[in-house]
Amino acid sequence: MSRRCGRTAALLLLLTAIPIALIFSIERSASGYKYSGGGWFHECAKWDASADRFLVSTFTSGTIGEITIGAGSELEEKTVVSDVDVAGNWSLGIAIDRRRNRLLVVYADVLGLTYGGVAAYDLRSWERRFLIQLAGKGGEKSFADDVAVDEDGNAYITDAKANKIWKVGLNGELLSVIRSDVFVQRKEWFYNFVGLNGIVYHPNGYLLVIHTATGHLFKVDIATENVTVVNVKGSLFMGDGLELLSPTKLVVAGSLFTKLVESTDEWNTAFTTARYIGLLHRIVSSATVKDGKVYLNHIISRKSSHLIAEANFTPLNSI
C-alpha cells in the first residue's frame, strides 16, 4: 500500500469512527427504560399503569410484548400475544382501553398492502375478543396504521395509504368509514407517501389525527364526522405517533423531532411550545405518558438492546 493510500484509509477510518463514537455517547446519555428483547424493530409502546408495564408492538414480528417494571431488576420483553390468524402481518399501532380492560392492536401487510385489520385482547388473560379485517386483496390499496378508542369503546383506525379512518364498534363490527377531501391538502404523491398516521381520542368528543408527509393536524368530530384542519403555528412535518399529555397538550412523536403542541381553544388552533430531538438514528415512532412524563418508542434498536426513552423537552423560546 502506498503512503497516500495509507493516509486515505486512515482518514476514512477516523471519519467512520467519529459518528459511531458520537452515537454511542448519545445512547449512554439517554435516560429511560432499557430492556432486552427479540428482533430489531418495535413500532409502538404504551404504558399500562394498572400492571406497571409497557406494552409494545414488535412491528415485523407481528407480536405484542410486555416489559414489566421491577425495582432493581433487568428489564426483559416477554411475548404475550402471538396470533396465528394474523401470522405474516406486522403489528403496528396499539391502544389501551382501560375501561374495558383490553388492548387494541392494528395489523397490516406493510410491504404488499394486501391485509389490514384490528384486534382486541383481554389485558389479563390475553384471550382475543375480536378480530376484524378492514382491507384485503382486490380492494382499495390500504395501510392500517394506528388506533384510538373512545369512551364508548369504538375504535378508530387510520389508513396511511388511502387517507381515511375506519370506525369499528365495541364488538368488532365496522360502523363507518370516515373520508374527507380535507385529509388531502396536497395531491402530489410525495405529499402522501405516508398519509393519516397517529391518532388520539380527546375526552371532549373528537379525534386528533396527524398526516405525516405534510405535517397537517386534523380535528374529527366523532358525532358528525366533520373534519377540519387545526391551524398549527410551527411545523409538524414527519409527525408520527400522538399522545395527549393533557386536554390542552399534545405530544407529536416523529422521526425528525418530538414536539409538544398546545391549544387553548379546543384544538381549532394550536402552537408548538417545546421540542426533543434525541436518538435520531433509532427513529422515534410513538409516545406514551408514565407518571406525567413522556416516553418514546424507537423503531430501530440493536437486536437485544431496546430503549423507551424519556423525552426531555427544550422550550422553543429558549432555542
Secondary structure as GFF3:
##gff-version 3
##sequence-region A 1 319
A	DSSP	alpha_helix	3	29	.	.	.	ID=ss1
A	DSSP	beta_strand	32	36	.	.	.	ID=ss2
A	DSSP	beta_strand	44	48	.	.	.	ID=ss3
A	DSSP	three_ten_helix	49	51	.	.	.	ID=ss4
A	DSSP	beta_strand	53	57	.	.	.	ID=ss5
A	DSSP	beta_strand	64	68	.	.	.	ID=ss6
A	DSSP	beta_strand	75	76	.	.	.	ID=ss7
A	DSSP	beta_strand	78	81	.	.	.	ID=ss8
A	DSSP	three_ten_helix	84	86	.	.	.	ID=ss9
A	DSSP	beta_strand	90	97	.	.	.	ID=ss10
A	DSSP	three_ten_helix	98	100	.	.	.	ID=ss11
A	DSSP	beta_strand	102	108	.	.	.	ID=ss12
A	DSSP	beta_strand	115	122	.	.	.	ID=ss13
A	DSSP	beta_strand	128	136	.	.	.	ID=ss14
A	DSSP	beta_strand	144	149	.	.	.	ID=ss15
A	DSSP	beta_strand	155	159	.	.	.	ID=ss16
A	DSSP	beta_strand	164	168	.	.	.	ID=ss17
A	DSSP	beta_strand	174	178	.	.	.	ID=ss18
A	DSSP	three_ten_helix	181	183	.	.	.	ID=ss19
A	DSSP	three_ten_helix	189	191	.	.	.	ID=ss20
A	DSSP	beta_strand	196	202	.	.	.	ID=ss21
A	DSSP	beta_strand	206	211	.	.	.	ID=ss22
A	DSSP	beta_strand	217	221	.	.	.	ID=ss23
A	DSSP	beta_strand	227	233	.	.	.	ID=ss24
A	DSSP	beta_strand	239	246	.	.	.	ID=ss25
A	DSSP	beta_strand	249	254	.	.	.	ID=ss26
A	DSSP	beta_strand	258	262	.	.	.	ID=ss27
A	DSSP	beta_strand	269	276	.	.	.	ID=ss28
A	DSSP	three_ten_helix	280	282	.	.	.	ID=ss29
A	DSSP	beta_strand	284	290	.	.	.	ID=ss30
A	DSSP	beta_strand	293	298	.	.	.	ID=ss31
A	DSSP	beta_strand	306	310	.	.	.	ID=ss32
A	DSSP	beta_strand	314	315	.	.	.	ID=ss33
A	DSSP	three_ten_helix	316	318	.	.	.	ID=ss34
###
